[in-house]
Amino acid sequence: MTQSLAEAMRAFQPVLPLAVALSGGADSSALLVLCARRWPGQVHALHINHGLQAAATEFQQHCHGLCAQLDVPLRVKDVQAGHAPGQSPEDAARIARYQGLLELAQGGGGQPALPAIALAQHADDQVETLLLALSRGAGMAGLSAMPAQWLRGDVQFYRPLLEVAGSDIRDWLAEEQTAFVTDPTNVDERYTRNRIRAQVIPALQATFPQFRDTFARSASHAVQAQGLLDEIAAQDMAQVQRARDGLPLLAALRSLSEARQGNALRYWLKSDFGVIPSAAQLRELQSQIAACATRGHRIHIKVGIGFVERRGAVLAWYNPTVLPNRK
């Protein structure tokens, strides 16, 4: 069920010391104030300056002012968030932001490493993420939306406000008279997420007032289903991998049902290489595996930033820009 801000913070039990990702916007400003009050002297702020708009300087200045007011140390990192051909600006900025947060948390230069980072996404952000996944025809992984907690490297990430409505956060900020900056791109309806926020969320509120709770329940079901799929995939991959290098054997892959084969291939590509095939790429790969019964049949299919190819009796993935990966 949707939580109040106070309930969410009472339930939040992070590893300390804790870093809060601070953009300067309403949600992250509220989260920083709440965390600083609850764990005085144990909270740091991390700010990523993407440098993509004129307001970036204002965001950073606000973060400095808020952190000085709260007596919270602030770490700032400038990142290059330009997008590559075929990549959306939002994805490029997100990737650069998370990498920058990790680097800030790792410390260095006399600064201690920080074991945990809190992010301020809330229930409305979760709804937007789920609707975007539905619009793209996502599977269970996409329909799981944003996880409340996960580990990346040595850093634990948290999203403690995922069950709090965005309006409740802004109401609290108004009561506390806490200032924040407004990102002008958040109202630019050229971006799909902003159109959802401006047009779809109000319609859902009017038609299905409990939509935040029901959408969260559906995402929770998807998380459970994806967990089961991953368990099955891990078992199947253990059966089809070649012992000396862990590469999947083509003949063994062909012995799996179509559904289990596709599930195993997705799991292998994501867990071993961090790439996720599109539905079309996976269909083509499975079609080629089915046809690959002769020694001379070649497989070479683009997946992510690299390629899946046949190497004798096995499949392999490689990134052509990193030649040592191609054994």
C-alpha positions in Angstrom: 0.0 0.0 0.0 1.0 3.6 -0.5 2.9 4.9 2.5 3.1 8.3 4.2 6.5 10.0 4.1 6.9 9.3 7.8 6.1 5.6 7.5 8.5 5.2 4.6 11.4 6.8 6.6 10.6 4.7 9.7 10.9 1.6 7.5 14.1 2.7 5.9 17.1 1.0 7.6 20.1 1.6 5.4 23.8 0.8 5.8 25.6 3.7 7.3 27.2 6.1 6.5 24.7 6.9 3.8 25.0 9.0 0.7 21.9 10.7 -0.8 21.9 11.4 -4.5 21.0 15.1 -4.6 19.8 16.7 -7.8 18.5 19.8 -6.1 14.9 19.0 -7.1 12.0 18.5 -4.7 12.2 14.8 -4.1 16.0 14.5 -3.5 16.0 17.7 -1.4 13.3 16.2 0.8 15.1 12.9 1.1 18.3 14.6 2.1 16.7 16.7 4.8 14.9 13.7 6.2 18.0 11.5 6.3 20.2 14.3 7.7 17.7 14.7 10.6 17.5 11.0 11.3 21.2 10.2 11.1 23.1 13.4 11.9 26.8 13.2 11.0 26.3 10.0 9.1 24.9 11.4 5.8 26.7 12.7 2.7 25.2 14.2 -0.5 26.3 13.4 -4.0 25.6 15.7 -6.9 26.0 14.9 -10.6 26.3 17.9 -12.9 25.4 16.7 -16.4 26.1 20.1 -17.9 23.3 19.6 -20.4 21.4 22.8 -19.6 21.9 26.4 -18.4 20.1 25.6 -15.2 22.8 23.1 -14.2 24.7 25.8 -12.4 21.6 26.8 -10.4 21.1 23.2 -9.4 24.6 22.9 -8.1 24.4 26.2 -6.2 21.2 25.1 -4.5 22.9 21.8 -3.5 25.8 23.6 -1.9 23.4 25.9 0.0 21.2 23.1 1.3 24.1 21.0 2.4 25.7 24.0 4.2 22.4 24.6 6.0 22.2 20.9 7.0 25.9 20.6 7.8 26.1 17.7 5.3 29.3 17.1 3.3 28.7 17.4 -0.5 30.6 15.7 -3.3 30.2 16.9 -6.8 31.1 15.3 -10.1 30.8 16.7 -13.7 29.9 14.0 -16.3 29.7 13.9 -20.0 26.2 12.8 -20.8 26.0 13.2 -24.5 24.2 10.3 -26.2 25.6 8.0 -28.9 23.9 7.4 -32.2 20.8 5.3 -31.6 20.8 6.0 -27.9 18.2 8.2 -26.2 19.4 11.3 -24.3 17.6 10.0 -21.2 19.4 6.7 -21.3 22.8 8.4 -21.8 22.1 10.7 -18.9 21.0 7.9 -16.6 24.1 5.7 -17.4 26.4 8.7 -16.8 24.6 9.6 -13.6 24.9 6.1 -12.0 28.5 5.8 -13.0 29.2 9.2 -11.5 27.4 8.3 -8.3 29.4 5.1 -8.0 32.7 6.9 -8.5 31.8 9.6 -5.9 30.8 6.9 -3.4 34.1 5.1 -3.9 35.9 8.1 -2.4 39.5 8.7 -3.0 41.5 11.9 -2.7 41.3 11.6 1.1 37.5 11.1 1.1 36.2 7.9 2.7 34.3 5.3 0.7 30.5 5.3 1.2 28.8 1.9 1.3 25.2 3.0 0.4 23.4 5.5 -1.8 19.7 6.5 -1.4 17.7 7.7 -4.4 14.5 9.7 -4.3 12.3 8.1 -6.9 8.7 7.8 -5.5 5.4 6.0 -6.3 4.5 8.2 -9.3 8.0 7.6 -10.8 7.3 3.9 -10.4 4.0 4.1 -12.2 5.7 6.0 -15.0 8.3 3.4 -15.3 5.7 0.6 -15.4 3.7 2.4 -18.1 6.8 2.9 -20.2 7.6 -0.8 -19.9 4.1 -1.7 -21.0 4.3 0.7 -24.0 7.5 -1.1 -25.1 6.1 -4.6 -24.8 8.4 -5.4 -22.0 8.7 -8.9 -20.4 8.8 -9.7 -16.7 12.1 -7.9 -16.0 10.7 -4.6 -17.4 7.3 -5.0 -15.7 9.1 -5.4 -12.4 9.8 -1.6 -12.7 12.3 -0.1 -10.3 13.7 -2.2 -7.5 13.6 -0.8 -4.0 17.1 -2.1 -3.2 20.0 -3.6 -5.1 23.8 -4.0 -5.0 26.2 -2.6 -7.7 29.8 -3.4 -7.1 30.4 -2.7 -3.4 27.7 -0.1 -3.1 24.1 -0.8 -1.8 21.5 1.3 -3.5 18.1 2.1 -1.9 14.8 3.7 -3.1 13.0 4.3 0.2 10.2 6.5 -1.2 8.9 4.1 -3.8 5.6 3.8 -2.0 5.1 7.5 -1.3 3.1 9.7 -3.7 4.9 12.6 -5.2 2.3 15.1 -4.0 2.9 14.0 -0.4 6.6 14.9 -0.8 5.8 18.3 -2.1 3.2 18.9 0.6 5.8 18.1 3.2 8.3 20.5 1.6 5.8 23.3 1.7 5.1 22.6 5.4 8.8 22.6 6.1 9.4 25.7 3.9 12.3 23.8 2.3 13.4 25.3 -1.0 14.2 23.3 -4.1 14.9 23.9 -7.8 12.6 22.9 -10.6 14.2 21.3 -13.7 12.7 23.0 -16.7 12.9 19.8 -18.7 10.4 18.1 -16.3 7.6 20.0 -18.0 8.8 19.5 -21.5 6.2 17.2 -23.1 8.5 16.2 -25.9 9.7 13.6 -23.5 7.4 10.6 -23.1 7.8 10.4 -19.3 6.7 14.0 -18.9 3.6 13.4 -21.1 2.7 10.5 -18.8 3.1 12.7 -15.8 1.1 15.6 -17.2 -1.7 13.7 -19.0 -1.9 10.0 -18.0 -1.3 10.2 -14.2 -4.2 12.7 -13.6 -6.5 10.5 -15.7 -5.5 7.5 -13.7 -6.1 9.4 -10.5 -9.6 10.4 -11.6 -10.6 6.9 -12.9 -8.6 4.5 -10.6 -7.8 6.4 -7.3 -5.9 3.3 -6.0 -3.8 2.9 -9.1 -0.5 3.4 -7.2 -1.2 0.5 -5.0 -2.5 -1.8 -7.7 0.3 -1.0 -10.1 2.8 -1.6 -7.3 1.2 -5.0 -6.6 1.5 -5.9 -10.3 5.1 -4.9 -10.3 5.7 -7.1 -7.2 4.1 -10.1 -9.0 6.4 -9.5 -11.9 9.4 -9.4 -9.6 8.4 -12.8 -8.2 7.9 -14.2 -11.7 11.2 -12.9 -12.9 12.9 -14.5 -9.9 11.5 -17.9 -10.9 12.5 -17.4 -14.5 16.1 -16.6 -13.4 16.2 -19.7 -11.2 15.1 -21.9 -14.1 17.5 -20.2 -16.4 20.4 -20.7 -14.0 19.6 -24.4 -13.8 19.3 -24.7 -17.6 22.6 -22.9 -18.2 24.4 -25.1 -15.8 23.3 -28.0 -18.0 24.2 -26.6 -21.4 27.5 -24.8 -20.6 30.8 -26.2 -21.7 32.8 -27.0 -18.6 36.2 -25.3 -19.5 34.8 -21.8 -20.4 31.1 -21.7 -19.5 30.0 -21.1 -23.1 26.7 -22.6 -24.1 26.8 -25.7 -26.3 24.6 -25.4 -29.4 23.5 -29.0 -29.3 22.5 -28.7 -25.7 20.6 -25.5 -26.3 18.6 -27.2 -29.1 17.5 -29.8 -26.5 15.6 -27.1 -24.5 12.0 -26.1 -25.3 11.7 -22.8 -27.2 10.6 -20.9 -24.1 13.3 -22.3 -21.9 15.9 -21.8 -24.5 15.0 -18.1 -24.9 14.9 -17.7 -21.2 18.3 -19.2 -20.8 19.8 -17.1 -23.6 18.5 -13.9 -22.1 19.9 -14.9 -18.7 23.3 -15.8 -20.1 23.7 -12.5 -22.1 22.5 -10.3 -19.2 24.4 -12.1 -16.3 27.7 -12.7 -18.2 27.9 -9.6 -20.4 25.3 -7.1 -19.2 23.4 -7.0 -22.5 19.7 -7.6 -23.1 18.6 -8.8 -26.6 15.6 -7.3 -28.2 12.6 -9.6 -28.9 13.6 -9.5 -32.6 17.2 -10.3 -31.9 16.3 -13.2 -29.6 13.9 -14.6 -32.2 16.6 -14.5 -34.9 19.2 -16.0 -32.6 16.8 -18.9 -31.8 16.0 -19.4 -35.4 19.7 -19.6 -36.3 20.3 -22.1 -33.4 17.5 -24.3 -34.7 19.0 -24.2 -38.2 22.6 -24.7 -36.9 22.8 -28.5 -37.3 25.8 -28.5 -39.7 29.4 -27.7 -39.1 29.5 -24.8 -41.7 26.4 -22.9 -40.5 27.5 -19.4 -39.4 25.8 -17.3 -36.6 26.6 -13.7 -36.3 23.9 -11.5 -34.7 24.2 -8.0 -33.2 23.1 -7.9 -29.5 23.7 -4.7 -27.5 27.1 -3.2 -28.3 28.4 -6.5 -29.5 27.6 -9.7 -31.4 26.6 -13.3 -30.7 28.5 -15.7 -32.9 29.1 -19.4 -33.4 32.5 -20.7 -32.4 32.6 -24.3 -33.3 30.3 -26.2 -31.0 29.4 -23.2 -28.8 27.9 -19.7 -28.8 29.9 -16.7 -27.7 29.3 -12.9 -27.3 32.0 -10.3 -28.0 32.4 -6.6 -28.2 34.3 -5.8 -31.4 35.9 -2.7 -29.8 37.5 -5.0 -27.1 39.3 -7.6 -29.2 40.7 -9.6 -26.3 37.1 -10.8 -25.6 37.1 -12.6 -29.0 38.8 -15.9 -28.2 
